Amino acid sequence: MLMFCLYFVFSRSSASSAFSHKQSSVENAIRRLSKLFISPQQRRRGDEWSEKCVDAVLTVLGDHADQYFSIDGLYTHPDYQGRGFASTLVNAITEPADKHDRPTLLVSVYHNFPFYESFGFQRVMDFTLGEDDPDWDAEPILVSVMVRQPQVPSRKDQ
Ligand SMILES: CC(C)(COP(=O)(O)OP(=O)(O)OC[C@H]1O[C@@H](n2cnc3c(N)ncnc32)[C@H](O)[C@@H]1OP(=O)(O)O)[C@@H](O)C(=O)NCCC(=O)NCCS
């Protein structure tokens, strides 16, 4: 199942580090390499994403970063979407988060809000991409930091 999901990271007590600038040397090498194959606009968008995403996440986390579980970079290959792979992975994070009475945080683009809302995530901070990009003539892209508070399992689920 995991082979169909390109990249999935979760952690307990490491939400701030997952979003900080302190990336591993391997991750940094991959990022630097990938920049060779993208257009200047894609590079600007990536930089804009990184900057705004880190700012928004750190604002939401405040002094409680060590309390959060987090989900980052959840993708299912288009040929395998709609088969429950992403749901299984989201539940693999939220179930232990509930067990430990911890909130879970992620960042989502607008078109996936309904997917995450179906698991109990709520938008807590919005930001937009593209409004300052002279080459982006479509509407700015709405992105949100979403948080799911821990839920008490009902008696029938226990
Ligand atoms: C969002 C995404 C990860 C869902 O993956 P998936 O493996 O297809 O999800 P599932 O099969 O577990 O879907 C479970 C349910 O959510 C629904 N769903 C999936 N994506 C949805 C979306 N964007 N909006 C609303 N519902 C969605 C499915 O239709 C399914 O409904 P059902 O249970 O009634 O059949 C996948 O569509 C994806 O990779 N999208 C592109 C990448 C992306 O935007 N990643 C997120 C970056 S923030």
The ligand as an SDF file (V2000), in Angstrom:
LIG
                    3D

 48 50  0  0  0  0  0  0  0  0999 V2000
   -6.2860   13.8710   -1.3600 C   0  0  0  0  0  0  0  0  0  0  0  0
   -5.7110   12.5020   -1.6910 C   0  0  0  0  0  0  0  0  0  0  0  0
   -4.4270   12.2990   -0.8840 C   0  0  0  0  0  0  0  0  0  0  0  0
   -6.7400   11.4160   -1.3270 C   0  0  0  0  0  0  0  0  0  0  0  0
   -6.1500   10.1490   -1.5840 O   0  0  0  0  0  0  0  0  0  0  0  0
   -7.0150    8.8350   -1.8390 P   0  0  0  0  0  0  0  0  0  0  0  0
   -6.1160    7.6610   -1.5990 O   0  0  0  0  0  0  0  0  0  0  0  0
   -7.6920    8.9040   -3.1550 O   0  0  0  0  0  0  0  0  0  0  0  0
   -8.1200    8.9500   -0.6980 O   0  0  0  0  0  0  0  0  0  0  0  0
   -9.1330    7.8210   -0.2430 P   0  0  0  0  0  0  0  0  0  0  0  0
   -9.2570    6.7560   -1.2790 O   0  0  0  0  0  0  0  0  0  0  0  0
   -8.7330    7.3790    1.1150 O   0  0  0  0  0  0  0  0  0  0  0  0
  -10.4870    8.6700   -0.1950 O   0  0  0  0  0  0  0  0  0  0  0  0
  -11.4250    8.5070    0.8390 C   0  0  0  0  0  0  0  0  0  0  0  0
  -12.6740    9.2880    0.5200 C   0  0  0  0  0  0  0  0  0  0  0  0
  -12.3530   10.6990    0.3870 O   0  0  0  0  0  0  0  0  0  0  0  0
  -12.8600   11.1490   -0.8750 C   0  0  0  0  0  0  0  0  0  0  0  0
  -11.9420   12.1760   -1.3670 N   0  0  0  0  0  0  0  0  0  0  0  0
  -10.7010   11.9850   -1.8410 C   0  0  0  0  0  0  0  0  0  0  0  0
  -10.1640   13.1840   -2.1790 N   0  0  0  0  0  0  0  0  0  0  0  0
  -11.1040   14.1070   -1.9170 C   0  0  0  0  0  0  0  0  0  0  0  0
  -11.1460   15.5250   -2.0490 C   0  0  0  0  0  0  0  0  0  0  0  0
  -10.1190   16.2320   -2.5350 N   0  0  0  0  0  0  0  0  0  0  0  0
  -12.2820   16.1710   -1.6660 N   0  0  0  0  0  0  0  0  0  0  0  0
  -13.3330   15.4760   -1.1680 C   0  0  0  0  0  0  0  0  0  0  0  0
  -13.3400   14.1450   -1.0210 N   0  0  0  0  0  0  0  0  0  0  0  0
  -12.2290   13.4800   -1.3780 C   0  0  0  0  0  0  0  0  0  0  0  0
  -12.8900    9.9160   -1.7530 C   0  0  0  0  0  0  0  0  0  0  0  0
  -13.7820   10.1110   -2.8130 O   0  0  0  0  0  0  0  0  0  0  0  0
  -13.3270    8.8650   -0.7840 C   0  0  0  0  0  0  0  0  0  0  0  0
  -14.7290    8.9650   -0.5860 O   0  0  0  0  0  0  0  0  0  0  0  0
  -15.6180    7.6350   -0.3000 P   0  0  0  0  0  0  0  0  0  0  0  0
  -15.0720    7.0410    0.9780 O   0  0  0  0  0  0  0  0  0  0  0  0
  -16.9950    8.1860   -0.1580 O   0  0  0  0  0  0  0  0  0  0  0  0
  -15.4120    6.7510   -1.4790 O   0  0  0  0  0  0  0  0  0  0  0  0
   -5.4310   12.3210   -3.2000 C   0  0  0  0  0  0  0  0  0  0  0  0
   -6.5890   12.7150   -3.8910 O   0  0  0  0  0  0  0  0  0  0  0  0
   -4.2710   13.1050   -3.7170 C   0  0  0  0  0  0  0  0  0  0  0  0
   -3.1360   12.6240   -3.6750 O   0  0  0  0  0  0  0  0  0  0  0  0
   -4.4990   14.2830   -4.2650 N   0  0  0  0  0  0  0  0  0  0  0  0
   -3.4750   15.0500   -4.9460 C   0  0  0  0  0  0  0  0  0  0  0  0
   -2.3400   15.4680   -4.0760 C   0  0  0  0  0  0  0  0  0  0  0  0
   -2.7050   16.4360   -3.0230 C   0  0  0  0  0  0  0  0  0  0  0  0
   -3.4090   17.3950   -3.2890 O   0  0  0  0  0  0  0  0  0  0  0  0
   -2.1670   16.1490   -1.7990 N   0  0  0  0  0  0  0  0  0  0  0  0
   -2.4050   16.9350   -0.6470 C   0  0  0  0  0  0  0  0  0  0  0  0
   -1.4120   18.0330   -0.5050 C   0  0  0  0  0  0  0  0  0  0  0  0
   -2.0220   19.1690    0.7190 S   0  0  0  0  0  0  0  0  0  0  0  0
  1  2  1  0
  2  3  1  0
  2  4  1  0
  2 36  1  0
  4  5  1  0
  5  6  1  0
  6  7  2  0
  6  8  1  0
  6  9  1  0
  9 10  1  0
 10 11  2  0
 10 12  1  0
 10 13  1  0
 13 14  1  0
 14 15  1  0
 15 16  1  0
 15 30  1  0
 16 17  1  0
 17 18  1  0
 17 28  1  0
 18 19  1  0
 18 27  1  0
 19 20  2  0
 20 21  1  0
 21 22  1  0
 21 27  2  0
 22 23  1  0
 22 24  2  0
 24 25  1  0
 25 26  2  0
 26 27  1  0
 28 29  1  0
 28 30  1  0
 30 31  1  0
 31 32  1  0
 32 33  2  0
 32 34  1  0
 32 35  1  0
 36 37  1  0
 36 38  1  0
 38 39  2  0
 38 40  1  0
 40 41  1  0
 41 42  1  0
 42 43  1  0
 43 44  2  0
 43 45  1  0
 45 46  1  0
 46 47  1  0
 47 48  1  0
M  END
$$$$
